[in-house]
Amino acid sequence: MDVPPQQPSAQFLTLEESAKVDAALLSSPEKFLTRLTISSLKLLKHIAQEYGVTIEDLTAQQVIAWFEKDGKIRREQGIEGSYLKW
């Protein structure tokens, strides 16, 4: 059964990045945290771009507001309308 490709916004680790994490000499918890950190960096870059600021200038309130907005879009338009696909 073929799995449809995810949209770029929904896939935070490329296959290449995932393979590099798998190949790293890390424990399973360290690999999980590495994947989470890489994904978080990409998401923060996206959020910063939407606000027109650098990642360093993002505030916790902006991140919270962004998640609230994306959640509202998901509730109102469905998962396909939101950035995060979960």
Phi and psi in degrees as a GROMACS rama.xvg file:
@    title "Ramachandran Plot"
@    xaxis  label "Phi"
@    yaxis  label "Psi"
@TYPE xy
-81.0881  136.808  ASP-2
-98.3045  127.872  VAL-3
-63.902  142.145  PRO-4
-64.2749  143.781  PRO-5
-78.0674  151.665  GLN-6
-67.4504  151.764  GLN-7
-53.5992  -35.6122  PRO-8
-68.0419  -23.3486  SER-9
-92.1461  -18.695  ALA-10
-105.963  106.185  GLN-11
-89.8349  -18.1613  PHE-12
-118.254  129.174  LEU-13
-74.0773  165.445  THR-14
-59.9852  -38.4062  LEU-15
-64.6285  -44.8405  GLU-16
-63.4095  -42.5813  GLU-17
-62.2789  -41.1087  SER-18
-64.4177  -38.4456  ALA-19
-65.3534  -40.0803  LYS-20
-64.9685  -43.7837  VAL-21
-58.3336  -37.8795  ASP-22
-79.606  -15.5575  ALA-23
-66.9815  149.931  ALA-24
-82.7065  70.7056  LEU-25
-128.981  153.827  LEU-26
-73.1673  166.659  SER-27
-57.5062  -45.7665  SER-28
-62.2431  -36.4892  PRO-29
-67.3315  -37.6428  GLU-30
-64.7361  -42.4084  LYS-31
-59.2131  -48.0663  PHE-32
-64.2421  -36.392  LEU-33
-63.3545  -46.2395  THR-34
-61.1367  -43.7311  ARG-35
-62.1357  -40.9858  LEU-36
-67.2004  -44.123  THR-37
-62.5061  -45.0549  ILE-38
-62.0668  -41.936  SER-39
-63.6419  -40.4879  SER-40
-59.6506  -45.405  LEU-41
-64.0835  -40.3933  LYS-42
-66.5467  -41.7772  LEU-43
-62.6323  -37.8484  LEU-44
-60.5424  -43.3729  LYS-45
-63.3273  -47.2565  HIS-46
-62.0118  -44.6764  ILE-47
-60.2635  -41.5865  ALA-48
-62.6577  -41.6377  GLN-49
-62.1332  -35.8776  GLU-50
-85.8257  -10.0965  TYR-51
71.1165  34.2743  GLY-52
-130.951  170.019  VAL-53
-80.5591  161.355  THR-54
-57.6628  -40.2099  ILE-55
-61.714  -27.8848  GLU-56
-91.8588  -5.14393  ASP-57
-63.9281  141.248  LEU-58
-105.983  160.432  THR-59
-58.3934  -39.0597  ALA-60
-63.626  -37.899  GLN-61
-65.1086  -40.586  GLN-62
-64.3838  -45.1151  VAL-63
-61.0411  -46.4932  ILE-64
-61.515  -38.2406  ALA-65
-63.9593  -44.8255  TRP-66
-63.8303  -38.2441  PHE-67
-62.3218  -43.9841  GLU-68
-64.2237  -45.2996  LYS-69
-64.907  -38.85  ASP-70
-63.915  -39.8466  GLY-71
-64.2468  -43.3363  LYS-72
-59.9916  -43.6119  ILE-73
-62.5889  -41.9042  ARG-74
-67.7484  -37.6495  ARG-75
-85.7339  -35.9806  GLU-76
-112.549  -8.94147  GLN-77
92.3412  171.062  GLY-78
-60.8688  -31.4199  ILE-79
-69.2944  -21.296  GLU-80
-83.5624  -20.7916  GLY-81
-89.962  164.667  SER-82
-77.1649  -47.6907  TYR-83
-82.8185  129.211  LEU-84
-105.865  74.2275  LYS-85
